[in-house]
Amino acid sequence: MDYLVWNPDPVLIAFMGLKVHWYGLLFASAILTGFHMIKWIFEKENVDLEKLDIGFIYVFVGIVVGARLGHCLFYDPAYYLSNPLKILAVWEGGLASHGGGLGVIIALYIFTKKYKINLLWLLDRVSISTIIFAFFVRMGNFMNSEILGTQTDVSWAIIFSRVDLLPRHPAQLYEAFSYFLIFFVLLAIYIKQDGKTKNGQIFGIFLTLVFSVRIIVEFFKVKQASYASEFLISTGQMLSVPFLLIGLWLIFYSMKKK
């Protein structure tokens, strides 16, 4: 059977010693798209845009710091605790979505306390921009031939020739397309209810759908943690369970609220 052979150059443009990587371009696109999405929501609801600019800084710091620490502590703690300066080497790669999620929630908690904004109200709206952010990041992983799927013989398998010659599940695309679909689901709910959803409802749906997808797709991924696990589920799945349970609780909580 003939499979698609995937071997793009991670460098999009190289000029006079300067390099623009596909991942960097898609990461920047993720930030800009997410920013304009939340800006549209703030304008629609007549929220002070000055708070948006300040909140964006909180979110950006929360994503980068949380995702980096999450990767170091969740997936390879022995190495990074032995080499703590390597934690700062973000350019070498290594960002964890679970850590990024926690980082954003903590950053927004600090932001909402300072500016007297309802946290769940803000998380509902940030969820819509966050999921489109996640779509671009997974497409960046695909361009980098990273976060590989397990070997398979399905007709849509892809050979990531920069890594090996094995046909694999395109796990990055499974996640990316799922996140793209979830984006439209959340946006449709927000538009249909004209932004008047009960606080926590959209965020709960976001957590439930995203981490359900994550748990399912992890079955088709090569395990990323450097340490051996005695559990039948991966580190990514174990980290996803608390987020999923919180999401289900928030949906129930928002439905019970008057």
Secondary structure as UniProt FT lines:
FT   STRAND          4..6
FT   STRAND          11..15
FT   TURN            16..17
FT   STRAND          18..21
FT   HELIX           22..44
FT   TURN            45..46
FT   HELIX           49..70
FT   HELIX           71..75
FT   HELIX           77..82
FT   HELIX           84..88
FT   HELIX           90..92
FT   HELIX           97..115
FT   HELIX           119..143
FT   TURN            144..145
FT   TURN            155..156
FT   STRAND          158..160
FT   TURN            161..163
FT   STRAND          167..168
FT   HELIX           171..192
FT   TURN            193..195
FT   TURN            199..200
FT   HELIX           201..218
FT   TURN            219..220
FT   HELIX           235..256
//
